[in-house]
């Protein structure tokens, strides 16, 4: 068994490693160059025009000179500091990782005959060998990637290169001997051996609509995250820049910026457009997240099957599909109700859906509620 306590330094290393793994350096560099060039050219244009107004020459020539100066300054900066994008990206990723970091407590990882087990706090998860996609490296971390969707297990190398490499090699060896499961495979529960003392059980079949409802419940209950704020900021800045450029072009083609009042007439609508996009982009982010969940739902069902077995025991709530067994203790669980579903949520990406169309679902949810009322104080 491996045991470690994640630290802020681990979070930074992991975030930077994942960012570099997921994003092409060439593509990121190209985006950085283009966006930086456009931004400096725009700032140079505004500065040149402002200087021209102060000197009594509000024509196009000062703005054009400012545009050229801004663009040349950016190109020179890129020539002098070719790694500026990577440095900026790593610092930004580190700041975000530190802001989002939370103490998870002790993490334990071990292998058994059926798969990879991990416990974080009061949540236990076992991912079977057919449910594992691959083992990869990000920074100084080993990542165990599930098939299609689900939480990623991360193990830092600082606990010992030899033991971590041995863990990764053992998992890879098992993966060469198994075939991925599909949703057509008959469901054979294996979690009974882990959690034999069950108070109540319920077998359900879930659909894409059920998983989409669960994703909506997760999205609506989460507080605004840095990712959401970054999305809204990008949408707002993009709208402001585009509207400003378009309005400047219209004014230059018609009036030609004869005085500062015209600049104000361009800035004010652009600011208002940016504010409107900031307000509307919150809903756009939610719609995008739900659309992504809808696209992923068939793959999740293909990986783990449509059948779920849910159970209660004295310590908590568990669920199992064809590739994963999950269990969360009562103190970290919350229960929510809608007209068509019951939802259970806990830390460490533990979420479950109980469709109310299933016979016995409401009685099972009532048993969950009763256990929550009596078991919340138990660890």
Protein Blocks (a to p, Z undefined) as FASTA:
>chain_A
ZZddddfklmmmmmmmmmmmmpcfklmmmmmmmmmmmmmmmmmmmmmmmmmmmnopabfk
lmmmmmmmmmmmmmmmmmmmmmlmmmmmmmmmmmmmmmmpccebjadddddfkbccddeh
jaccdddfklpfbdcdehjadcdddehiacdddddfklopklmmmmmmmmmmmmmmpccd
dfkbccddfklmmmmbcfbdcdddddfklmmmmmmmmmmmpccdfklmmmmmmmmmmmmm
mmmmmmmmmmmmmnopabfklmmmmmmmmmmmmmmmmmmmmmmmmmmmmmmmmmmmmmmm
mmnojbdcddddfkbccdddfkbccdddfklgccdddfkbccdddehhiacdddfkbghk
lmmmmmmmmmmmmmmmpZZ
